[in-house]
Amino acid sequence: MAVVSIEPVRSQAWRDLPLLVVAVVWGSSFWAVRQVAEDRTVVAVLALRFALVLPVLGAVAWRRLRGLSAAQWGGGAVLGAVLGAVFLLETYGVVHTSATNAGLVISLTMVFTPLAEAALRRSAPSGAFLAAAGLSVLGVALLTGGGGLRAPSAGDLLVLGAAVARTVNVLATARLRSVRGVDALALTWVQLAFATAVFVLAAPLAGPSPLSVAASFDAARWGLLLYLSLLCTLFAFFVQLWAVRATSASRVSLLLGTEPLWAALCGIVLAGDRPGPLALLGAVAVLAGTEWGRRRAPRSAVGS
């Protein structure tokens, strides 16, 4: 009788665990943002969130940053502006809608990106993918509109705009010639640095300065801000870098694709969201549609 070793199974499980943790912390980030940021402090909180990350990333990426050309710095700055727009739309949206809605609506990026790629290539997506995209959009309509009984909130629309901006960021990163082949760590630092600079300069115009917001935080808010900075941003980035080398792209996509599920669970359990029957049906449709669409998307779009 053959004996099957369980060591490979254990090894795979240990490799999967960090990615699953990333999906969970990303899903919980929508709840955390709602606890930390208010409408008038969104820009300042974003400045603080990324300013805490930059020194660590910069120390690790210093040698790689010194090797960047002027064109590569310029490309990173462009991507930083797009990334800044993503976080502004997403964070303002989260402040004005529920954590559950935000986490599910932003997942539309998983169907928007392949659709945009197909349009740029002038190729038709498969029928199965279009069906999945249609199911996702129907789910969002049920989730945010009470089954069509009311218009989506301003927060829902802002998060929808963030999903579109995320798609633009993915496509720009893949197609911008000046950043092709640039080290991922160096490029990420440049993007975050330029986005943070914009947040710092704009914060006093949008509300209180980052320093005054930081001074007003109690221990609980500081803890959540550090959670967003160190786990949802820094830890998540390094895990993704590691996962590219340690496991397959399809497995990375599968595990990180569970983010909307964790967002919905955190919204219901931690934030106390109580979606009605039609909204729950919409949430299930979004989860099913985005997962189906992710599996049916062209290979180049998987995991985007």
Secondary structure, 3 states (H helix, E strand, C coil): CCCCCCHHHHHHHHHHHHHHHHHHHHHHHHHHHHHHCCHHHHHHHHHHHHHCCHHHHHHHHHHHHHCCCHHHHHHHHHHHHHHHHHHHHHHHHHHCCCHHHHHHHHHHHHHHHHHHHHHHHCCCCCHHHHHHHHHHHHHHHHHHHCCCCCCCCHHHHHHHHHHHHHHHHHHHHHHCHHHCCCCHHHHHHHHHHHHHHHHHHHHHHHCCCHHHHHHHCCHHHHHHHHHHHHHHHHHHHHHHHHHHHHCCHHHHHHHHCCHHHHHHHHHHHCCCCCCCHHHHHHHHHHHHHHHHHHHHCCHHHCCC
